[in-house]
């Protein structure tokens, strides 16, 4: 009976360890490197308008340290209130512990790459967006895929710059 109990306990431990491995979030594959270029302005955010039930914005913040912050999808009609939340620190307080808001980006020549976790059932998966920089206030996302390139989708999302000071802090516990 003791031998049976040891076997059962051992199997439970192995099973628990295996399951925890399966539930781990994806790791970012894009290296976080400081952005030393002047390719894009960093003193605000970038937005792209899209249609849903009402027009909305997709928002990104980029930081000199290579961190990217996804700034939600506010309704176009509510952008002024959202900007006030961003300036006041209220927005950061609601997202600082939400892993799917954070990621990294790289600029190489006129190409931009953004990798971040996406909200879904856990574990979180990472996805890579690639695009072209048009000028220091505009870029276009042209592809969306898994980091290994699989599942690629063609996109045409034009992002434009809007100054915002101060913008949310880039400090987070998910990216070293």
C-alpha positions as CSV (number, residue, x, y, z in Angstrom):
1,X,0.0,0.0,0.0
2,X,2.9,2.4,0.8
3,X,4.5,1.6,-2.5
4,X,1.2,2.3,-4.4
5,X,0.9,5.7,-2.5
6,X,4.4,6.6,-3.5
7,X,3.7,5.8,-7.1
8,X,0.5,7.8,-7.1
9,X,2.2,10.8,-5.4
10,X,5.1,10.6,-7.9
11,X,2.7,10.5,-10.9
12,X,0.8,13.5,-9.5
13,X,4.0,15.5,-9.2
14,X,5.1,14.6,-12.7
15,X,1.6,15.5,-14.0
16,X,1.6,18.8,-12.2
17,X,5.0,19.7,-13.5
18,X,4.0,18.8,-17.1
19,X,0.9,20.8,-16.9
20,X,2.6,23.9,-15.6
21,X,5.1,23.6,-18.5
22,X,2.2,23.5,-21.0
23,X,0.6,26.6,-19.4
24,X,3.6,28.8,-19.7
25,X,3.2,32.0,-21.8
26,X,5.3,32.3,-24.9
27,X,8.6,34.0,-24.6
28,X,9.4,37.1,-26.7
29,X,11.7,36.2,-29.5
30,X,12.5,39.8,-30.6
31,X,15.5,41.2,-28.7
32,X,14.8,44.4,-26.8
33,X,17.4,46.9,-27.9
34,X,17.4,50.6,-27.3
35,X,16.1,52.7,-30.2
36,X,18.8,55.2,-31.0
37,X,17.3,56.2,-34.4
38,X,15.3,59.2,-35.2
39,X,13.1,57.2,-37.5
40,X,9.9,57.6,-35.3
41,X,9.0,60.3,-32.8
42,X,8.7,58.9,-29.3
43,X,7.0,61.9,-27.5
44,X,3.5,60.6,-27.9
45,X,1.6,57.7,-29.4
46,X,0.7,56.2,-32.8
47,X,-2.9,55.5,-33.7
48,X,-4.7,53.6,-36.5
49,X,-8.4,54.0,-37.0
50,X,-10.6,50.9,-37.6
51,X,-14.3,50.1,-37.8
52,X,-16.1,48.0,-35.3
53,X,-19.5,48.8,-33.8
54,X,-18.2,52.4,-33.9
55,X,-14.9,53.8,-35.2
56,X,-12.0,52.9,-32.8
57,X,-8.3,53.6,-32.6
58,X,-5.6,51.0,-32.1
59,X,-2.8,52.7,-30.1
60,X,0.9,52.0,-29.6
61,X,3.5,53.8,-27.5
62,X,7.1,53.3,-28.2
63,X,10.0,54.0,-25.8
64,X,13.7,54.7,-26.3
65,X,14.5,51.5,-24.3
66,X,12.9,49.3,-26.9
67,X,9.6,48.7,-25.0
68,X,6.3,48.9,-26.9
69,X,3.0,49.4,-25.0
70,X,-0.3,48.6,-26.6
71,X,-2.7,51.4,-25.6
72,X,-6.1,49.7,-26.0
73,X,-8.8,50.3,-28.6
74,X,-10.7,53.4,-27.4
75,X,-13.7,54.7,-29.4
76,X,-12.7,57.7,-31.6
77,X,-15.4,59.7,-29.8
78,X,-13.7,59.1,-26.4
79,X,-10.1,59.7,-27.3
80,X,-9.8,63.0,-25.3
81,X,-11.0,61.2,-22.1
82,X,-8.6,58.3,-22.8
83,X,-5.7,60.8,-23.3
84,X,-6.5,62.4,-20.0
85,X,-6.3,58.9,-18.3
86,X,-2.9,58.4,-20.0
87,X,-1.5,61.7,-18.9
88,X,-2.8,61.4,-15.3
89,X,-1.4,57.9,-14.6
90,X,-4.8,56.3,-14.3
91,X,-4.3,54.3,-17.5
92,X,-0.9,53.0,-16.3
93,X,-2.4,51.9,-13.0
94,X,-4.9,49.7,-14.9
95,X,-2.4,48.1,-17.3
96,X,0.9,47.7,-15.4
97,X,0.2,44.1,-14.4
98,X,-1.4,43.1,-17.7
99,X,1.2,41.2,-19.7
100,X,-0.7,41.4,-23.0
101,X,-0.2,45.2,-23.0
102,X,3.6,44.9,-23.3
103,X,6.1,44.0,-25.9
104,X,9.2,45.1,-27.7
105,X,10.0,46.7,-31.0
106,X,12.9,47.2,-33.3
107,X,13.6,49.6,-36.1
108,X,16.0,48.5,-38.8
109,X,16.4,50.9,-41.6
110,X,12.8,51.7,-42.7
111,X,11.3,48.5,-41.2
112,X,9.5,48.3,-37.9
113,X,8.9,45.0,-36.0
114,X,6.6,44.8,-32.9
115,X,6.3,41.6,-30.9
116,X,3.9,41.4,-28.0
117,X,1.6,39.1,-26.1
118,X,-2.0,39.0,-27.2
119,X,-5.0,38.7,-24.9
120,X,-6.5,35.2,-25.1
121,X,-7.0,32.3,-22.8
122,X,-3.9,31.6,-21.0
123,X,-1.2,30.8,-21.8
124,X,-0.5,34.1,-23.8
125,X,0.9,33.7,-27.3
126,X,3.2,36.2,-28.9
127,X,2.7,37.6,-32.4
128,X,4.9,39.7,-34.6
129,X,3.8,42.7,-36.6
130,X,6.0,44.0,-39.4
131,X,5.8,47.1,-41.4
132,X,7.4,50.0,-43.1
133,X,8.3,53.5,-41.7
134,X,7.0,56.2,-44.0
135,X,8.4,59.1,-42.1
136,X,9.0,60.1,-38.4
137,X,5.2,60.4,-37.8
138,X,3.8,57.6,-39.9
139,X,4.3,53.8,-40.3
140,X,2.3,51.0,-41.9
141,X,1.8,47.5,-40.6
142,X,1.9,45.1,-43.5
143,X,2.1,41.6,-41.9
144,X,1.0,39.9,-38.8
145,X,2.3,36.4,-37.9
146,X,3.7,34.1,-35.2
147,X,7.3,34.9,-34.5
148,X,8.5,32.0,-36.7
149,X,6.6,33.5,-39.6
150,X,3.8,30.9,-39.6
151,X,0.2,31.9,-39.9
152,X,1.1,35.2,-41.7
153,X,-1.7,37.6,-42.6
154,X,-1.4,40.6,-44.9
155,X,-2.4,43.8,-43.1
156,X,-2.7,47.4,-44.2
157,X,-2.8,49.5,-41.0
158,X,-1.6,53.0,-41.2
159,X,-0.5,54.5,-37.9
160,X,0.0,58.2,-37.4
161,X,1.6,60.1,-34.6
162,X,0.0,62.3,-31.9
163,X,2.1,64.1,-29.3
164,X,1.2,63.3,-25.7
165,X,3.1,64.5,-22.6
166,X,3.5,62.8,-20.2
167,X,2.9,59.4,-21.7
168,X,2.5,56.2,-19.6
169,X,5.6,54.8,-17.9
170,X,7.4,51.9,-19.7
171,X,8.3,50.2,-16.5
172,X,6.9,46.6,-16.3
173,X,7.7,43.3,-14.7
174,X,7.5,41.3,-17.9
175,X,10.4,42.5,-20.0
176,X,14.0,42.7,-18.8
